[in-house]
Amino acid sequence: MVSVPINEPERERPKRTGVELFEATPDQLPPQNLEAEEVILGGILLDPDAIGRVADVLQPEAFYLGAHREIYRTALMLHSQGKPTDLTAMGAWLADTGQLEKVGGSSRLSELVERTLSTASIDEVAKLVMDKYLRRQLIRSGNQVIRLGFDQSKPMDQVLDEAEQEIFAISQAKPSIGLTPTAEILTRTFEEIETRSLGTAVAGIPVNFYDLDAMTQGLQRADLIIVAGRPAMGKTSIVLNMAKNVAQLHNLPVCVFSLEMSKEQLTYRLLSMEVGIESGRLRTGRLHQDEWPLLGQGISNLGRLPLFIDDKPNSSVLEMRSLCRRLMAEHGRELG
């Protein structure tokens, strides 16, 4: 049985400030499912194997009640030490550490076991508890965003970046995928070694420049690569070629931030590379009759690529990161 505190008599409430007006009202409970929490805890106390099925999906903070959090935290600790998590073991450990009465006593643990009929669906119930937890996190982040809006001591760019990070962190909170058999990993590893021995693959993302890919082993994540040279040496051309090849050959989203050339100028260059027609002729429209179908096919090919251009001349690093983060969220995968 879960005890519910009795509401105190109505008394005059203090006036709220602008920030507090957005907080949840006292009669609103955050999203939670106490029955699901009880099913999980009862299953852990009933079935010694149940904790292993939810440990990588559920974290102690996901439980709404403090007593439930403490019971689950204890179960994780015992499981990590190779000890049983049954009713007797849990009760004894909680009693020895002085936590038993805080979680409701031994009668509360027995009640959890009695209410649990089966642990067959404990995996799905764990996902339900995590869903409620993420919703509470969303509410918390929403209140934090409101506070950021009222904080006028920070620059607006920093406020927007921190606000996006609050929400983005929730969308990235995904359960672990669990254990992978070594045999499966070794099979993929052998295939990669075999392919690379034939010279047809590199460790990173190839950009389709043979010598460059041989030197760099493809684009590696977390690397910063600087392309330097004198004016009119082809820096923009090679970078656009690399971007187009990654998007075209690997179907990975690619962002191009241009602080000098407009997006129209870059598009002319991309189209010129795709169809093999000088960009100056494209701008003036001086095309031969047989080049028009080629132009149409090139436009169609480029239009299907996940290639995105931003030509804002004074973009900051925070703005670039924000746009990249938004694009990742829209596509549901990492950028190329």
MARTOR-806960 format. One record per residue (C-alpha): residue number from 1; residue in one letter; y, x negated, z negated. Coordinates in Angstrom, 3 decimals, padded with zeros to 6 digits. Layout:
<recs>
+-----+--------+----------+----------+----------+
! num ! residu !       yy !       xx !       zz !
+-----+--------+----------+----------+----------+
! NUM !      A !        Y !        X !        Z !
...
+-----+--------+----------+----------+----------+
</recs>
This chain:
<recs>
+-----+--------+----------+----------+----------+
! num ! residu !       yy !       xx !       zz !
+-----+--------+----------+----------+----------+
!   1 !      M !  000.000 !  000.000 !  000.000 !
!   2 !      V !  003.448 ! -001.294 !  000.852 !
!   3 !      S !  006.149 ! -000.618 ! -001.706 !
!   4 !      V !  009.450 !  000.647 ! -000.329 !
!   5 !      P !  012.604 !  000.088 ! -002.407 !
!   6 !      I !  014.396 !  003.239 ! -003.523 !
!   7 !      N !  017.873 !  003.601 ! -002.106 !
!   8 !      E !  020.638 !  002.992 ! -004.587 !
!   9 !      P !  023.143 !  005.765 ! -005.286 !
!  10 !      E !  025.975 !  006.024 ! -002.801 !
!  11 !      R !  028.947 !  003.968 ! -003.760 !
!  12 !      E !  032.131 !  003.071 ! -002.010 !
!  13 !      R !  031.454 !  000.375 !  000.535 !
!  14 !      P !  033.907 ! -002.465 !  001.119 !
!  15 !      K !  035.832 ! -002.505 !  004.347 !
!  16 !      R !  034.169 ! -004.506 !  007.083 !
!  17 !      T !  035.756 ! -007.156 !  009.228 !
!  18 !      G !  035.588 ! -007.114 !  013.017 !
!  19 !      V !  032.445 ! -009.253 !  013.085 !
!  20 !      E !  030.592 ! -007.170 !  010.520 !
!  21 !      L !  031.122 ! -003.989 !  012.530 !
!  22 !      F !  028.491 ! -005.213 !  014.968 !
!  23 !      E !  025.811 ! -005.811 !  012.324 !
!  24 !      A !  022.934 ! -003.359 !  011.896 !
!  25 !      T !  023.724 ! -000.478 !  009.582 !
!  26 !      P !  021.815 ! -000.208 !  006.247 !
!  27 !      D !  019.676 !  002.710 !  007.471 !
!  28 !      Q !  018.435 !  000.726 !  010.494 !
!  29 !      L !  015.266 ! -001.315 !  010.061 !
!  30 !      P !  014.708 ! -004.292 !  012.377 !
!  31 !      P !  011.717 ! -003.979 !  014.730 !
!  32 !      Q !  008.499 ! -004.495 !  012.791 !
!  33 !      N !  004.916 ! -003.214 !  012.584 !
!  34 !      L !  003.516 ! -003.600 !  009.083 !
!  35 !      E !  000.197 ! -001.989 !  009.993 !
!  36 !      A ! -000.389 ! -004.597 !  012.694 !
!  37 !      E !  000.467 ! -007.375 !  010.228 !
!  38 !      E ! -002.032 ! -005.930 !  007.758 !
!  39 !      V ! -004.749 ! -005.774 !  010.434 !
!  40 !      I ! -004.269 ! -009.466 !  011.216 !
!  41 !      L ! -004.309 ! -010.559 !  007.575 !
!  42 !      G ! -007.292 ! -008.333 !  006.796 !
!  43 !      G ! -009.136 ! -009.748 !  009.804 !
!  44 !      I ! -008.498 ! -013.300 !  008.641 !
!  45 !      L ! -009.820 ! -012.469 !  005.167 !
!  46 !      L ! -012.818 ! -010.655 !  006.642 !
!  47 !      D ! -013.850 ! -012.912 !  009.545 !
!  48 !      P ! -013.755 ! -016.722 !  009.096 !
!  49 !      D ! -013.367 ! -017.201 !  012.862 !
!  50 !      A ! -010.403 ! -014.847 !  013.237 !
!  51 !      I ! -007.759 ! -017.395 !  012.211 !
!  52 !      G ! -008.734 ! -019.637 !  015.136 !
!  53 !      R ! -008.057 ! -016.810 !  017.599 !
!  54 !      V ! -004.475 ! -016.196 !  016.481 !
!  55 !      A ! -003.289 ! -019.563 !  015.158 !
!  56 !      D ! -001.912 ! -020.716 !  018.526 !
!  57 !      V ! -000.257 ! -017.353 !  019.257 !
!  58 !      L !  001.231 ! -016.359 !  015.921 !
!  59 !      Q !  003.574 ! -018.284 !  013.638 !
!  60 !      P !  004.251 ! -017.419 !  009.980 !
!  61 !      E !  007.879 ! -016.466 !  010.725 !
!  62 !      A !  006.633 ! -013.627 !  012.928 !
!  63 !      F !  005.586 ! -011.592 !  009.866 !
!  64 !      Y !  008.250 ! -009.207 !  008.624 !
!  65 !      L !  007.293 ! -009.158 !  004.935 !
!  66 !      G !  007.609 ! -012.315 !  002.866 !
!  67 !      A !  004.262 ! -011.650 !  001.175 !
!  68 !      H !  002.555 ! -011.415 !  004.565 !
!  69 !      R !  004.189 ! -014.669 !  005.645 !
!  70 !      E !  002.909 ! -016.435 !  002.542 !
!  71 !      I ! -000.661 ! -015.160 !  002.994 !
!  72 !      Y ! -000.725 ! -016.209 !  006.645 !
!  73 !      R !  000.854 ! -019.602 !  005.885 !
!  74 !      T ! -001.859 ! -020.200 !  003.292 !
!  75 !      A ! -004.556 ! -019.219 !  005.788 !
!  76 !      L ! -003.195 ! -021.704 !  008.320 !
!  77 !      M ! -003.121 ! -024.454 !  005.705 !
!  78 !      L ! -006.714 ! -023.825 !  004.619 !
!  79 !      H ! -007.860 ! -023.602 !  008.237 !
!  80 !      S ! -006.208 ! -026.944 !  009.073 !
!  81 !      Q ! -008.138 ! -028.539 !  006.187 !
!  82 !      G ! -011.420 ! -027.098 !  007.386 !
!  83 !      K ! -011.678 ! -024.732 !  004.419 !
!  84 !      P ! -012.707 ! -021.049 !  004.612 !
!  85 !      T ! -010.063 ! -018.323 !  004.699 !
!  86 !      D ! -012.154 ! -015.531 !  003.212 !
!  87 !      L ! -011.042 ! -013.291 !  000.348 !
!  88 !      T ! -012.474 ! -015.490 ! -002.404 !
!  89 !      A ! -011.062 ! -018.778 ! -001.089 !
!  90 !      M ! -007.652 ! -017.326 ! -000.389 !
!  91 !      G ! -007.433 ! -015.608 ! -003.761 !
!  92 !      A ! -008.441 ! -018.764 ! -005.602 !
!  93 !      W ! -005.927 ! -020.988 ! -003.811 !
!  94 !      L ! -003.067 ! -018.515 ! -004.258 !
!  95 !      A ! -003.907 ! -018.165 ! -007.947 !
!  96 !      D ! -004.061 ! -021.940 ! -008.485 !
!  97 !      T ! -000.645 ! -022.404 ! -006.867 !
!  98 !      G !  000.966 ! -019.508 ! -008.702 !
!  99 !      Q !  001.493 ! -017.468 ! -005.533 !
! 100 !      L ! -001.050 ! -014.709 ! -006.084 !
! 101 !      E !  001.221 ! -012.305 ! -007.955 !
! 102 !      K !  004.031 ! -012.912 ! -005.461 !
! 103 !      V !  001.872 ! -011.551 ! -002.623 !
! 104 !      G !  000.736 ! -008.500 ! -004.598 !
! 105 !      G ! -002.205 ! -009.811 ! -006.622 !
! 106 !      S ! -005.921 ! -009.867 ! -005.862 !
! 107 !      S ! -005.903 ! -006.079 ! -005.462 !
! 108 !      R ! -003.532 ! -006.435 ! -002.516 !
! 109 !      L ! -005.853 ! -008.919 ! -000.808 !
! 110 !      S ! -008.816 ! -006.597 ! -001.362 !
! 111 !      E ! -006.801 ! -003.709 !  000.047 !
! 112 !      L ! -006.097 ! -005.673 !  003.237 !
! 113 !      V ! -009.817 ! -006.274 !  003.729 !
! 114 !      E ! -010.715 ! -002.627 !  003.052 !
! 115 !      R ! -008.203 ! -001.410 !  005.638 !
! 116 !      T ! -009.649 ! -003.645 !  008.380 !
! 117 !      L ! -012.543 ! -002.150 !  010.327 !
! 118 !      S ! -012.954 ! -004.808 !  013.020 !
! 119 !      T ! -011.430 ! -008.053 !  014.319 !
! 120 !      A ! -012.345 ! -007.395 !  017.946 !
! 121 !      S ! -008.748 ! -006.739 !  019.039 !
! 122 !      I ! -006.992 ! -009.171 !  016.711 !
! 123 !      D ! -005.692 ! -011.169 !  019.705 !
! 124 !      E ! -003.831 ! -008.170 !  021.104 !
! 125 !      V ! -002.543 ! -007.176 !  017.669 !
! 126 !      A ! -001.136 ! -010.702 !  017.251 !
! 127 !      K !  000.809 ! -010.294 !  020.504 !
! 128 !      L !  002.234 ! -007.024 !  019.175 !
! 129 !      V !  003.470 ! -008.735 !  015.994 !
! 130 !      M !  005.019 ! -011.528 !  018.077 !
! 131 !      D !  006.741 ! -008.902 !  020.242 !
! 132 !      K !  008.425 ! -007.381 !  017.192 !
! 133 !      Y !  009.386 ! -010.851 !  015.963 !
! 134 !      L !  011.028 ! -011.748 !  019.285 !
! 135 !      R !  012.970 ! -008.489 !  019.187 !
! 136 !      R !  014.268 ! -009.400 !  015.733 !
! 137 !      Q !  015.198 ! -012.809 !  017.088 !
! 138 !      L !  017.097 ! -011.106 !  019.907 !
! 139 !      I !  019.082 ! -009.088 !  017.367 !
! 140 !      R !  019.811 ! -012.257 !  015.390 !
! 141 !      S !  020.930 ! -014.052 !  018.547 !
! 142 !      G !  023.100 ! -011.090 !  019.510 !
! 143 !      N !  024.905 ! -011.301 !  016.176 !
! 144 !      Q !  025.307 ! -015.044 !  016.657 !
! 145 !      V !  026.818 ! -014.478 !  020.109 !
! 146 !      I !  029.293 ! -012.036 !  018.544 !
! 147 !      R !  030.301 ! -014.649 !  015.969 !
! 148 !      L !  030.769 ! -017.180 !  018.755 !
! 149 !      G !  033.053 ! -014.726 !  020.519 !
! 150 !      F !  035.254 ! -014.457 !  017.432 !
! 151 !      D !  035.321 ! -018.244 !  016.907 !
! 152 !      Q !  038.447 ! -019.286 !  018.777 !
! 153 !      S !  038.257 ! -022.903 !  017.617 !
! 154 !      K !  035.734 ! -023.767 !  020.357 !
! 155 !      P !  036.491 ! -024.094 !  024.093 !
! 156 !      M !  035.344 ! -021.135 !  026.165 !
! 157 !      D !  032.904 ! -023.274 !  028.202 !
! 158 !      Q !  031.173 ! -024.403 !  025.014 !
! 159 !      V !  031.034 ! -020.840 !  023.671 !
! 160 !      L !  029.412 ! -019.538 !  026.864 !
! 161 !      D !  026.920 ! -022.411 !  026.912 !
! 162 !      E !  025.893 ! -021.856 !  023.288 !
! 163 !      A !  025.618 ! -018.108 !  023.869 !
! 164 !      E !  023.324 ! -018.630 !  026.856 !
! 165 !      Q !  021.214 ! -021.093 !  024.884 !
! 166 !      E !  020.710 ! -018.488 !  022.147 !
! 167 !      I !  019.264 ! -015.938 !  024.581 !
! 168 !      F !  017.451 ! -018.463 !  026.771 !
! 169 !      A !  015.622 ! -019.903 !  023.758 !
! 170 !      I !  014.051 ! -016.491 !  023.131 !
! 171 !      S !  012.894 ! -016.084 !  026.735 !
! 172 !      Q !  011.242 ! -019.516 !  026.548 !
! 173 !      A !  009.305 ! -018.743 !  023.356 !
! 174 !      K !  005.852 ! -018.435 !  024.900 !
! 175 !      P !  002.494 ! -018.727 !  023.122 !
! 176 !      S !  000.403 ! -021.804 !  023.705 !
! 177 !      I ! -002.074 ! -021.565 !  026.568 !
! 178 !      G ! -004.826 ! -022.844 !  024.274 !
! 179 !      L ! -007.428 ! -025.533 !  024.836 !
! 180 !      T ! -008.475 ! -026.769 !  028.261 !
! 181 !      P ! -011.986 ! -028.193 !  028.806 !
! 182 !      T ! -011.974 ! -031.911 !  029.586 !
! 183 !      A ! -014.314 ! -031.274 !  032.532 !
! 184 !      E ! -011.671 ! -029.098 !  034.185 !
! 185 !      I ! -008.961 ! -031.734 !  033.695 !
! 186 !      L ! -011.235 ! -034.507 !  034.997 !
! 187 !      T ! -012.002 ! -032.518 !  038.136 !
! 188 !      R ! -008.310 ! -032.170 !  038.952 !
! 189 !      T ! -007.722 ! -035.837 !  038.076 !
! 190 !      F ! -010.448 ! -036.992 !  040.462 !
! 191 !      E ! -009.017 ! -034.865 !  043.264 !
! 192 !      E ! -005.553 ! -036.374 !  042.706 !
! 193 !      I ! -006.926 ! -039.938 !  042.711 !
! 194 !      E ! -008.948 ! -039.254 !  045.849 !
! 195 !      T ! -005.948 ! -037.744 !  047.649 !
! 196 !      R ! -003.637 ! -040.588 !  046.668 !
! 197 !      S ! -006.193 ! -043.180 !  047.753 !
! 198 !      L ! -005.877 ! -041.718 !  051.252 !
! 199 !      G ! -002.109 ! -042.122 !  051.110 !
! 200 !      T ! -001.438 ! -038.397 !  051.421 !
! 201 !      A !  000.028 ! -037.665 !  047.993 !
! 202 !      V !  002.381 ! -039.138 !  045.395 !
! 203 !      A !  002.688 ! -038.648 !  041.654 !
! 204 !      G !  006.027 ! -036.792 !  041.774 !
! 205 !      I !  007.587 ! -034.401 !  044.262 !
! 206 !      P !  007.624 ! -036.038 !  047.727 !
! 207 !      V !  010.823 ! -035.716 !  049.789 !
! 208 !      N !  009.090 ! -036.438 !  053.141 !
! 209 !      F !  010.672 ! -039.878 !  053.603 !
! 210 !      Y !  007.580 ! -042.071 !  053.787 !
! 211 !      D !  009.082 ! -045.386 !  052.644 !
! 212 !      L !  011.196 ! -043.753 !  049.918 !
! 213 !      D !  008.223 ! -041.791 !  048.571 !
! 214 !      A !  006.138 ! -044.995 !  048.561 !
! 215 !      M !  008.816 ! -046.765 !  046.487 !
! 216 !      T !  009.550 ! -043.957 !  044.016 !
! 217 !      Q !  006.208 ! -042.100 !  044.019 !
! 218 !      G !  008.259 ! -038.957 !  044.640 !
! 219 !      L !  010.957 ! -037.319 !  042.548 !
! 220 !      Q !  010.066 ! -037.566 !  038.850 !
! 221 !      R !  011.258 ! -034.964 !  036.390 !
! 222 !      A !  013.933 ! -036.127 !  033.913 !
! 223 !      D !  015.009 ! -038.957 !  036.248 !
! 224 !      L !  018.642 ! -039.414 !  037.287 !
! 225 !      I !  018.789 ! -040.847 !  040.824 !
! 226 !      I !  022.118 ! -042.090 !  042.139 !
! 227 !      V !  022.655 ! -042.301 !  045.901 !
! 228 !      A !  025.524 ! -044.728 !  046.502 !
! 229 !      G !  027.266 ! -046.064 !  049.589 !
! 230 !      R !  030.530 ! -046.460 !  051.432 !
! 231 !      P !  032.219 ! -043.431 !  053.061 !
! 232 !      A !  030.549 ! -042.010 !  056.160 !
! 233 !      M !  027.295 ! -043.871 !  055.508 !
! 234 !      G !  025.163 ! -040.704 !  055.319 !
! 235 !      K !  024.930 ! -040.025 !  051.571 !
! 236 !      T !  025.418 ! -036.278 !  051.979 !
! 237 !      S !  022.978 ! -036.133 !  054.895 !
! 238 !      I !  020.124 ! -037.811 !  053.056 !
! 239 !      V !  020.657 ! -035.724 !  049.907 !
! 240 !      L !  020.699 ! -032.495 !  051.940 !
! 241 !      N !  017.567 ! -033.620 !  053.756 !
! 242 !      M !  015.817 ! -034.256 !  050.456 !
! 243 !      A !  016.905 ! -030.888 !  049.090 !
! 244 !      K !  015.757 ! -029.045 !  052.212 !
! 245 !      N !  012.416 ! -030.842 !  052.285 !
! 246 !      V !  011.641 ! -030.078 !  048.634 !
! 247 !      A !  012.502 ! -026.396 !  049.129 !
! 248 !      Q !  010.694 ! -026.185 !  052.480 !
! 249 !      L !  007.556 ! -028.219 !  051.834 !
! 250 !      H !  006.933 ! -027.256 !  048.214 !
! 251 !      N !  008.668 ! -023.847 !  047.966 !
! 252 !      L !  010.528 ! -024.985 !  044.850 !
! 253 !      P !  014.038 ! -023.748 !  043.958 !
! 254 !      V !  016.697 ! -026.416 !  044.615 !
! 255 !      C !  020.354 ! -026.411 !  043.527 !
! 256 !      V !  023.044 ! -028.304 !  045.426 !
! 257 !      F !  026.388 ! -028.769 !  043.667 !
! 258 !      S !  029.140 ! -029.949 !  046.013 !
! 259 !      L !  032.431 ! -031.097 !  044.497 !
! 260 !      E !  033.985 ! -031.986 !  047.882 !
! 261 !      M !  032.493 ! -030.201 !  050.880 !
! 262 !      S !  032.456 ! -026.406 !  051.078 !
! 263 !      K !  029.232 ! -024.437 !  051.205 !
! 264 !      E !  029.987 ! -023.519 !  054.821 !
! 265 !      Q !  030.246 ! -027.203 !  055.810 !
! 266 !      L !  026.980 ! -027.986 !  054.051 !
! 267 !      T !  025.301 ! -025.047 !  055.740 !
! 268 !      Y !  026.418 ! -026.304 !  059.153 !
! 269 !      R !  024.841 ! -029.655 !  058.344 !
! 270 !      L !  021.610 ! -028.054 !  057.181 !
! 271 !      L !  021.440 ! -025.944 !  060.314 !
! 272 !      S !  022.139 ! -028.973 !  062.485 !
! 273 !      M !  019.237 ! -030.845 !  060.874 !
! 274 !      E !  016.921 ! -027.865 !  061.281 !
! 275 !      V !  017.570 ! -027.174 !  064.982 !
! 276 !      G !  018.496 ! -030.678 !  066.146 !
! 277 !      I !  021.897 ! -029.665 !  067.544 !
! 278 !      E !  025.050 ! -031.617 !  066.734 !
! 279 !      S !  027.083 ! -029.858 !  064.050 !
! 280 !      G !  030.276 ! -030.242 !  066.090 !
! 281 !      R !  028.750 ! -028.173 !  068.903 !
! 282 !      L !  027.598 ! -025.573 !  066.392 !
! 283 !      R !  031.136 ! -025.208 !  065.015 !
! 284 !      T !  032.619 ! -024.713 !  068.479 !
! 285 !      G !  029.782 ! -022.527 !  069.726 !
! 286 !      R !  029.164 ! -024.733 !  072.783 !
! 287 !      L !  025.443 ! -024.083 !  073.106 !
! 288 !      H !  023.197 ! -024.022 !  076.134 !
! 289 !      Q !  021.414 ! -020.818 !  076.998 !
! 290 !      D !  018.031 ! -022.144 !  075.866 !
! 291 !      E !  019.463 ! -023.249 !  072.479 !
! 292 !      W !  020.327 ! -019.776 !  071.230 !
! 293 !      P !  016.685 ! -018.797 !  070.464 !
! 294 !      L !  016.299 ! -022.157 !  068.704 !
! 295 !      L !  019.402 ! -021.408 !  066.631 !
! 296 !      G !  018.067 ! -017.977 !  065.657 !
! 297 !      Q !  014.735 ! -019.460 !  064.580 !
! 298 !      G !  016.511 ! -022.153 !  062.549 !
! 299 !      I !  018.656 ! -019.578 !  060.742 !
! 300 !      S !  015.539 ! -017.551 !  059.973 !
! 301 !      N !  013.701 ! -020.609 !  058.614 !
! 302 !      L !  016.582 ! -021.731 !  056.385 !
! 303 !      G !  017.193 ! -018.188 !  055.169 !
! 304 !      R !  013.728 ! -018.092 !  053.628 !
! 305 !      L !  014.174 ! -021.280 !  051.613 !
! 306 !      P !  014.886 ! -021.136 !  047.843 !
! 307 !      L !  017.959 ! -023.340 !  048.383 !
! 308 !      F !  021.181 ! -022.574 !  046.496 !
! 309 !      I !  024.653 ! -024.093 !  046.961 !
! 310 !      D !  027.634 ! -024.122 !  044.605 !
! 311 !      D !  030.879 ! -025.573 !  045.982 !
! 312 !      K !  033.199 ! -025.118 !  043.019 !
! 313 !      P !  035.306 ! -028.306 !  043.068 !
! 314 !      N !  035.856 ! -028.598 !  039.307 !
! 315 !      S !  032.424 ! -027.609 !  037.968 !
! 316 !      S !  031.601 ! -029.093 !  034.585 !
! 317 !      V !  028.180 ! -030.288 !  033.455 !
! 318 !      L !  027.963 ! -027.259 !  031.134 !
! 319 !      E !  028.574 ! -024.890 !  034.058 !
! 320 !      M !  025.965 ! -026.642 !  036.195 !
! 321 !      R !  023.417 ! -026.441 !  033.391 !
! 322 !      S !  024.238 ! -022.775 !  032.869 !
! 323 !      L !  023.702 ! -021.973 !  036.561 !
! 324 !      C !  020.422 ! -023.904 !  036.637 !
! 325 !      R !  019.223 ! -022.155 !  033.493 !
! 326 !      R !  020.079 ! -018.766 !  034.983 !
! 327 !      L !  018.242 ! -019.611 !  038.216 !
! 328 !      M !  015.148 ! -020.682 !  036.258 !
! 329 !      A !  015.182 ! -017.394 !  034.370 !
! 330 !      E !  015.510 ! -015.372 !  037.591 !
! 331 !      H !  012.657 ! -017.198 !  039.347 !
! 332 !      G !  010.447 ! -017.593 !  036.288 !
! 333 !      R !  009.687 ! -021.251 !  037.001 !
! 334 !      E !  011.194 ! -024.711 !  036.849 !
! 335 !      L !  013.535 ! -026.049 !  039.499 !
! 336 !      G !  012.279 ! -028.476 !  042.133 !
+-----+--------+----------+----------+----------+
</recs>
